[in-house]
Amino acid sequence: MLSGAAQYAQFVYSVPQRHASVQQVSVRVFPTGPRQGRAEGEIEFGGGLVLKVAERIDFGNRCFTYYGYMVRRGAEILYWYDSQPHPDN
């Protein structure tokens, strides 16, 4: 899955075919260097849920160097996750 930008893009773009609850994917995957890439955008689910995605990917080492995800319904942010340290956790 993390072997390159094209393979990861195919994985992301095929999410609606694998998960019936996904209504639309507007995430874009693009290379930022020979072995790096980014994924940014949103995945819309039924019931008005939207997952915002931001990822930086090291395809050479097959890992995420940064990630951030936020789930909202309308203007209400329900929860979020990211790779930054959180001192209160």
C-alpha positions, 0 to 999 in steps of 0.5 A: 500500500505504501510502495509509491504515490501511484499505488497509494492513490489507487488504494485511496481512490478505491475506498468507495468501492470497498466501503458502502458507507463512503459517499465521496472521496475528494482526497488527492495523493501526489508525489512531493519528491522521489520517495515522498508524497502527500495526501490531502482532502476529505472523505464523505460518509452517510449521515453527514459525517466528513473525515478530513485527511492530511498525510505526509508519506515516506514511500522509501521507508513505507511510513507516515511522517505526519498525519492529521485527521478530523471528523465533523458533522456540519460545522461541529468538530467531533474529534481529531487525531494527529501525530503531534505530541499532546502534553495533556494526554 
